[in-house]
Amino acid sequence: MKSKKIRDNYITYAVVILAYIIFQILASTGHLSSHMKGLLVPMTYYAVIAVALNLCVGILGELSIGHCGFMCIGAFTSAFFSKVTEESIPQAPRFILAFIIGIAFAALFGFLIGIPVLRLKGDYLAIVTLAFGEIIKNIINAFYIGVDSNGIHFSMKNSMELGMDPEGEVIVNGAMGITGTPHDANFTIGIIVLLLTLIVVQNLVNSRDGRAIMAIRDNYIAAEATGINVTRYKMMAFTISAAIAGAAGVLFSHNITTLTASSQYFGYNASIMILVYVVLGGIGNIRGSVIAACILYMLPELLRGLNTYRMLIYSIVLIVMMIVNWSPKVIDYRKKLVAGFKKG
């Protein structure tokens, strides 16, 4: 059983590496347009946050719709650090430090939010995490932060209230966000982050801690009765999930010119879209989340030439994937097919 899980892990890593090689070959031979090349990094960070959400929803069994909030925290904290230290720290160490900062702040907020939130279950937990995501987005939109020779200045009114020296620079400009974040992320870095995410999550799932987390998911009362520290393991899974979402935010913020806490990227619709990736890839299926995120993110762009009908086709694909993944008859047929291959 253990060897099978290890083999499945290696298959997942091989699928990601193979996809990377194929996209690199297509890009180097000119078979990918500049627009499609620009979608490669977003594809990786959406795959990363899909894995993070699947850890929370599929492995822990708690429905969260606020992971875009953790992604937003990771994006803004890392972008702020990179912007402030752009001229004083070389690119490679600056990006690594920004990455650590983004993950650390997202994990911290995940821990703090998890203390009251994980006492709830089901729809109540989903509503509270959704509210958290919206609160984070709106609070960041009210921040005005500048830097001058005297240090960091902060205001929640407007940039004129910062009281900086004439040579000071506004870093976070309210709803206008952060402009000019260093473009440090690329497709290779995105794949590396995705592979590290898969290694962390899959090793956690196959560990003793992972089995305890899944026991809590399957039967909360029985897990508690057997002596499992339910609060500790729930907090562990939720905090790690938030940290990974923060890593996706770091990739996001270092791949665009202007970072804003807008509903388009961090709002309700974005959270639901990521949840769709998880559900269609299979709840608890880490590899499925990666594949679903990549396909469903790229599909609307691949169908853009069909204009009116592209969203109709996209909707049909969603329905077909849902039937294939969740229909009992299809699942039984796949099991019989796999068993037949093994006997053959």
N, C-alpha and C positions, 0 to 999 in steps of 0.2 A: 504493500500500500504506500509506504514511504517512497520507494523507488518510483512508483507511478506519479506521485506528486512532484518529485524532482524532475522527472521527464517532462511533465506538463509545464513546469516552470521554464525549462530550457526551450521548449517549443515556443512559448510566449516570447522569450528573448529573441529567438531566431526569427520569428515573424516580424518583430520590430526592426531588427537589423537588416533583414531582407528587403523590407519596405523602404528603409533608408537608402540602401544600395540602388534599388530600382529608381527611386526619385532622383538620386544623384546622377545616375546614368542618363535619365530623360532630360535633366536640366543641362548637363554638359554637352549633350548632342543636339540641343536646341529644340527638343520636342515639347518643352514646357514653355508657355508664354510667361512674360514677366508678371502678369496678374496671378497666374497659378503658382509661380515661385513665391510670391508674396503671401500665399495662403498656407505655405508649409509650416511656418513657425506657429501661427494660430492653431493649426491642426494639432500640433504637439501639445500646446498648453491646454487645449480643451480635452485632449486625451488624458493629460495628467490630472485635471480636476475631476474628470469622470471617474478615474480610479480612486481619487480621494473620496468622492461621494459614495462610491460603491462600498468602500470600507465602512462608512457610517451606516448606509442603508442596507447593504446586502450582508455584510459580515456581522456588524453590531445589531442590526435590525431596528434602527431608529431613523425615522423619516425626517430628514433635514432639508429645508429649502432656503437655507441661509449661507450656503458655502460661497456664494458670490461675494458676500460680505467679507469673509476671510481672504478671498482673492483680492478684494479691493484694499484691504489692510496691507497685505504683502506688496501689492503694486505701489502704493503711495509711500510707504516707509522706505522701500528700496530705492524708488525713484528720487525721493528727497535726499537720501544719502549720496546717490550717484551724482546728482546735480550739484550738491554742495562741495563734493570732493573731486569734481571733474578735472580740475587743473592741478590738484595737489597729489593725487594718487594715480599711478599707471592703470591702464585699462583692465588688464587681467586681474590683479589683486583687488581693484575697486569693485569689479563685478562679483567676485567671490564673496567679498565682505557684504555687498548689497544683498546677495543671495541669502547669506546667513542672517542678516538683519530682517529681511522680509519674512523668512521662515520663522524666526524667533518671535517676532511681534504677532504673527498669525497664530502661532502655537499658544502664546500668552493669552490672547483674546479668546482662543478656543477653550483654554482651561477656565478662564474667568466666566465665560458665558455658559460653559458646561456645568458649573456648580449649581446654578438654579434651574437651568433648562432641562438637564437630564433627569430631573425628578418627574418630568411630564412624560406622557406617552402618546403615540398615535397622532391624531389630528392636532391635538393641543401643542405637541412638540413642533409639528410642522408650522403652525401659525406663529409660534413664538420665534422660531429661527428665521422665518420670513420677515417678521417685524424687525429682528436684529439686523438683517441685511439692508433693509430700507433705512433704518436709523443710522447705520454706519455711513451709508452713501450720503444722506442729508447732512450729517455732522461734518463730513469732510468738505462738502460744498460750502460750508460756512467758515472754513478756516482760511486765514490770511497769515502767511508765515514768510518773513524776510530775514536776510542775513547781511550784516555789515561788519565793520571792524570791532564793534562792541559785542558781537555775538548774535544770537537768534532773537528775533522780535515776533510777537504773536498778537493777533487781534481776531475778533469775530464780527467786526463791523465792516471795515473796508481797508484797502491797502494804504490809504492816506493816514490811518490811525496807527500805523506801525512805528512811526517816529524814528526812522532810520537816517543814517548819514546820506548825503547826496550820492555817494558811490555804492550804497547798499543795493541789494538785488532782491526782488520779490520772487520767492521760490514757489510757494503755493498761493495762487491768486483766486481764492474762492471757487465759484462755479467754473471758472476758466481753467482750473487745475494747474498742472505743472507743464510748462512748455520747454522743449529742448532737452528732454532726457537722452542721455547717451545711448546710441543704438548699438548695444553690446550683444544682444541676443541674435542667434542665427539658427538655421535648421539643425546643424550638427549639435549645438549646445542643447537645443530642444530635445533631440533624440537621447542625448546623454542623461538629461534630467528625467525623461520618461523611463529610461532603463533603470536608473537609480530608484525611481518611485516604485517600479514593478518589483525590484529586488527587495526593497523595504517591506512593501505590503505583502508580497507572497511569502516571504520568510516569516513575517508576523503571523499570517494566517496558518502556516504549517507548524508554528511553534506551540509550546505549552500555553503561552498567553493567548494565542489565537484560538486554541481549542476552548479555553475558558470563555472567551468573548462569544464564540458561537454557541456555547452551552447557555449563556445568558440570553442570547437571541432565541434559542429554541424553547427554553422554559425557564423563565426568570425565577420562579419559586423553587423549582428543583435545584437550580444552580446555587441559589442562596442556601438551600438546605444541606447541600454537600460541602459547604464551607468556602465556596468561592466568594471573594470580596467583590461584590457586584459593582459597587460605586467606583472602586479603583480601576477595574477593567473597562468600565464604560467611559470613565474619564480618559484613560489611556488611549482607547480607540478614537474617541472624539477629538482629542488634542492632536494626535498624529494625523488624523484626517484634515483638521484645520491647517496644520503646518504644511501639508502637501498642497492644499489649496493656495496657501501663501506662496509656495514655490511657483505655481502656475501664474500667480499675479506678478511675480518678479519677471518671468519671461514676457508676460503681456506688456508691462510698463517699459521694458527695454527693447520693445519691437515697434513702438509707435513714436511719433514726433510730439504729440500733445496728449497728455494723460488727464482725462476728466472723469469724475465719478458720476457718469451718466447712466440712465436707466437702460440704455442700449447694451451696455457691457456688464453692469452690476445690478440690474433691476430684477423684477419678478420674472419677466419673460426669459431672461438669460438663465435664471435658476431653474425654471421649468425645462428649458432646452437641455440643460446638463442632466436633469433627472430623466428626460426622455432617452438620452444616450445610455444611461444606466439600465433603465427598464428594458429597452430593446436589445441591449447587449446581453441581458440576463442578470437578474439580481443575484449578487454573490459571485458572478463570473467575471473575474478581473480581465482576462484576455478579451472577453466579449465586449466589455466597456471600451477598451482601446479600439477595437475594430469598428464598433458602432459609432464612436465619436469621430473617427477618421472618415468613414463612409458618409455619415449624415452631415458632417460639416462641409465636405467637398462636393456632395451631390448637387445642392442648389446651384453652385457655381458651374459645374459641368453641364447642367441643364439650362444655363442662362440663355443660350441661343434659341431655346424653344419659346422664350417669352411667356405668353399667356399660360401655356400648358405645363410649365416647369413645376409650379407648386402643386398642380394636380398630380403629376407623376410622383413628386416627392411624398405626397400624402398616401398614394397607393403603395409606395415602397414601405412606408411606416406600417401600414396595415398588414402587408405581406410578412414583414419581419416579425410583427407581433404574433401573427398566426403561427409562423414557423417556430418561434421560440416557445410559445406558451400553449399551443393546442395539444391536449392530451394524446390524441391519435397520432399526431406528428411526432411527439416525444417518444411514444411507444415504438413507432416505426423506426426512428433513429436508433433506439436501443437495440432493436432486433437486427438492424443493418450492421451496427458496430459488432454485435455478438457473432453475426455471420462471418464478418471479415476476420475476427479473431479465430474462429473455428477453421476457416479456410487457410 
